[in-house]
Amino acid sequence: MLAQAARNAGLKPLVIDLYADLDMQGYAEDFTQILSLAEEHLASAVDYFIEHYVVTTVIYGSGFEYYPESLSYLAGRLRVLGNTPDVFIKLHDKPVFFSCLDQLNIPHPAVCFKPPDSADYWLLKPMQGQGGMGIKRYHPQERIESAVYWQKYQAGVQHSVLFLSDGKSVQVVGFNTQWAVRLSESQAFMFSGIINQCDLSMAQQAQVVDWLKKLTPAFGLKGLNSLDFIQSGDKSFVLEINPRPSASMQLYDVDLLNRHIKASIGRLTDHPQASGYTGYQIAYAELDVMIPDGFAWPDGCMDLPGNGVMCRKGQPICSIIAHQKQAYSVMDALLTQQLNLIKGLHPHGI
């Protein structure tokens, strides 16, 4: 996503990546594949690009939720465009984040940081996570082996708002509706897809924007961010802030990477909104499947694994994107594209 956005913005992307997807390789000026975002794996790749291209700046994407110390390492080597490591870490410090929401009178589902007395309607969530990974229903008898917190389950429609910040002010890019999929008992709320359409009233949108205007200076947010929230009737409940470019930036053809860069250095720039609707969805493997040589990817597929890559059941195969004049047509197109993908890969399951 970021490599494509950088190329479209007229830049020459130098990419450090875990998966080396085929389309990323096509967009990248050069790339290095690493085993993880841990500093021990990241350092040699950073050294390579500094030595060969004399780079001075870096834009980061997803995955650092699990390696926040690596962001601090990057900031020590390069100029980070976007939120600083301190801001990123503070937003993922759940007691600090939810305490800030309470101080600003911003509603959120109830949370606690020790096992609740009753299991009724509680979710177990990892302290550090992304895309819904590790979120599941709470069962008191289950052994807990990692850093977690508990949050009351809140029924409603999942939304997000993509926005730019310069540390003080906010510029909304758009409101979105997103959905999740249950892959297993332990992966019960995995991010599945998103569309730049929602049924929120103008008053409801204005309420969320007011919250953003409070949260931006409270945390010093910069660049592209997204806020996830649940809409239940006429009430909204904040879930989290993703302090980095999120998947929803692909829904808006408005040169968001350049605007992300400018916002990171204190400049918010306007851009006309695109017409129509765009949807993005992750296609998860329904069974173990190996990508065959010469596989013809259906139109709209992105994040393409290479030949011979094994996608295990429940793992992402690729992403799918569709653009139409009507929102319902987008959903139909996403479904059709996913069915075509499954049909093409099904004979190659093992």
Secondary structure as GFF3:
##gff-version 3
##sequence-region A 1 350
A	DSSP	alpha_helix	2	8	.	.	.	ID=ss1
A	DSSP	beta_strand	14	17	.	.	.	ID=ss2
A	DSSP	alpha_helix	22	27	.	.	.	ID=ss3
A	DSSP	beta_strand	30	33	.	.	.	ID=ss4
A	DSSP	alpha_helix	39	53	.	.	.	ID=ss5
A	DSSP	beta_strand	57	59	.	.	.	ID=ss6
A	DSSP	alpha_helix	68	77	.	.	.	ID=ss7
A	DSSP	beta_strand	79	81	.	.	.	ID=ss8
A	DSSP	alpha_helix	85	91	.	.	.	ID=ss9
A	DSSP	alpha_helix	94	103	.	.	.	ID=ss10
A	DSSP	beta_strand	111	112	.	.	.	ID=ss11
A	DSSP	beta_strand	122	126	.	.	.	ID=ss12
A	DSSP	beta_strand	136	137	.	.	.	ID=ss13
A	DSSP	beta_strand	148	152	.	.	.	ID=ss14
A	DSSP	beta_strand	157	166	.	.	.	ID=ss15
A	DSSP	beta_strand	170	181	.	.	.	ID=ss16
A	DSSP	beta_strand	190	195	.	.	.	ID=ss17
A	DSSP	alpha_helix	202	219	.	.	.	ID=ss18
A	DSSP	beta_strand	222	232	.	.	.	ID=ss19
A	DSSP	beta_strand	235	242	.	.	.	ID=ss20
A	DSSP	three_ten_helix	247	251	.	.	.	ID=ss21
A	DSSP	alpha_helix	256	264	.	.	.	ID=ss22
A	DSSP	beta_strand	277	284	.	.	.	ID=ss23
A	DSSP	beta_strand	289	290	.	.	.	ID=ss24
A	DSSP	beta_strand	301	302	.	.	.	ID=ss25
A	DSSP	beta_strand	310	311	.	.	.	ID=ss26
A	DSSP	beta_strand	316	324	.	.	.	ID=ss27
A	DSSP	alpha_helix	327	345	.	.	.	ID=ss28
A	DSSP	three_ten_helix	346	348	.	.	.	ID=ss29
###
